[in-house]
Amino acid sequence: MKKIDKYFDANKKLWNERVNIHFESEFYDNKKFIKTKNSLNSIELEELGNIKNKSILHLQCHFGQDTISLANLGAKVTGIDFSENAIEKAKELSNIVNIKADFICSNIYDLKKSLNRKFDIVFTSYGTIGWLPDINNWAEIVSYFLKRNGKFIIAEFHPYIWMFSNNFKEIKYSYFHTSAPIKEVIKGTYADRNSDVKLVEYGWNHSLSDVINSLISHGLKIESLKEFPYSPYNCFSNLIESKKGKFVFKDFPNLIPMVYSLKAKKI
Ligand SMILES: C[S@@+](CC[C@H](N)C(=O)[O-])C[C@H]1O[C@@H](n2cnc3c(N)ncnc32)[C@H](O)[C@@H]1O
């Protein structure tokens, strides 16, 4: 078995274990979601604009809340994720709210084997590219699935915050990409810290310049890049809510970039 497959297998196991916990969690609050049919934040909504009748490929869709939210805004959406449990739950949620979306179970790097059409928009958000070892290959895939003049939109945690240890008290990891993964054994999950799951995960940091240059080198023109000093999610240790829906680190509130959004056009 190739080393990279070992990393993917471990990560897939972790995500498969997390799905049911997340589906039932207060963090993802499915009861509220079933009423509102929206899990998208103002950061990405602003970049998406009017998506009525647009075709959207949603990469790493987890159990589909954002995919379904995009469909509820009138888009024709295909969500993909490599976790079988996530895709199963996404289909279940789509049936519960009676909003149609397509879901494909695939590793992002193998997606061309099961999908062969182009989209108006490729979208991905919050906690996705850190699971991917090769950002250049990722950018090639983003570009491949976009129509000419199509838009790529990402809202993602800022690479700066992935430098910190799990308790966000000290700098532990490089800002820059390293081919060897960051290995951590994680107890609980960001959505339920007390859950009884303890598994190994492998991740990779991608600097902003790596993300931007990989997209440029695959034919995308960057249209906007924004950085935010807060997270829309209470998903790390030692956060406080500075304003409604804006979470900052207790020890350095509003001092560091926590999230970025980027919009690019396929030329
Ligand atoms: C943090 S979640 C998705 C974020 C989304 N904003 C959410 O909260 O619903 C990350 C997702 O990436 C998926 N994933 C990780 N590595 C992947 C890969 N190589 N190919 C496809 N999906 C992957 C996981 O299964 C998981 O569902």
The ligand as an SDF file (V2000), in Angstrom:
LIG
                    3D

 27 29  0  0  0  0  0  0  0  0999 V2000
  -14.8490   19.6360    7.6390 C   0  0  0  0  0  0  0  0  0  0  0  0
  -15.7040   18.6150    6.5400 S   0  0  0  0  0  0  0  0  0  0  0  0
  -16.4860   19.5880    5.3510 C   0  0  0  0  0  0  0  0  0  0  0  0
  -16.7440   20.9150    5.7080 C   0  0  0  0  0  0  0  0  0  0  0  0
  -18.1320   21.4430    5.5520 C   0  0  0  0  0  0  0  0  0  0  0  0
  -17.9770   22.8600    5.6100 N   0  0  0  0  0  0  0  0  0  0  0  0
  -19.0550   21.0040    6.6600 C   0  0  0  0  0  0  0  0  0  0  0  0
  -18.8170   21.3870    7.8090 O   0  0  0  0  0  0  0  0  0  0  0  0
  -20.0210   20.2930    6.4200 O   0  0  0  0  0  0  0  0  0  0  0  0
  -14.4290   17.8940    5.5660 C   0  0  0  0  0  0  0  0  0  0  0  0
  -14.9420   16.8060    4.6230 C   0  0  0  0  0  0  0  0  0  0  0  0
  -13.8820   16.4730    3.7160 O   0  0  0  0  0  0  0  0  0  0  0  0
  -14.0150   15.1030    3.3910 C   0  0  0  0  0  0  0  0  0  0  0  0
  -12.7270   14.6740    2.8250 N   0  0  0  0  0  0  0  0  0  0  0  0
  -11.5180   14.6560    3.4330 C   0  0  0  0  0  0  0  0  0  0  0  0
  -10.5620   14.2420    2.5680 N   0  0  0  0  0  0  0  0  0  0  0  0
  -11.1930   14.0040    1.3830 C   0  0  0  0  0  0  0  0  0  0  0  0
  -10.7450   13.5630    0.1050 C   0  0  0  0  0  0  0  0  0  0  0  0
   -9.4530   13.2640   -0.1240 N   0  0  0  0  0  0  0  0  0  0  0  0
  -11.6520   13.4370   -0.8940 N   0  0  0  0  0  0  0  0  0  0  0  0
  -12.9730   13.7250   -0.6820 C   0  0  0  0  0  0  0  0  0  0  0  0
  -13.4600   14.1190    0.5330 N   0  0  0  0  0  0  0  0  0  0  0  0
  -12.5660   14.2750    1.5470 C   0  0  0  0  0  0  0  0  0  0  0  0
  -14.4250   14.4430    4.6870 C   0  0  0  0  0  0  0  0  0  0  0  0
  -15.0330   13.1890    4.5070 O   0  0  0  0  0  0  0  0  0  0  0  0
  -15.3490   15.4950    5.3030 C   0  0  0  0  0  0  0  0  0  0  0  0
  -16.7020   15.1980    5.0410 O   0  0  0  0  0  0  0  0  0  0  0  0
  1  2  1  0
  2  3  1  0
  2 10  1  0
  3  4  1  0
  4  5  1  0
  5  6  1  0
  5  7  1  0
  7  8  2  0
  7  9  1  0
 10 11  1  0
 11 12  1  0
 11 26  1  0
 12 13  1  0
 13 14  1  0
 13 24  1  0
 14 15  1  0
 14 23  1  0
 15 16  2  0
 16 17  1  0
 17 18  1  0
 17 23  2  0
 18 19  1  0
 18 20  2  0
 20 21  1  0
 21 22  2  0
 22 23  1  0
 24 25  1  0
 24 26  1  0
 26 27  1  0
M  CHG  2   2   1   9  -1
M  END
$$$$
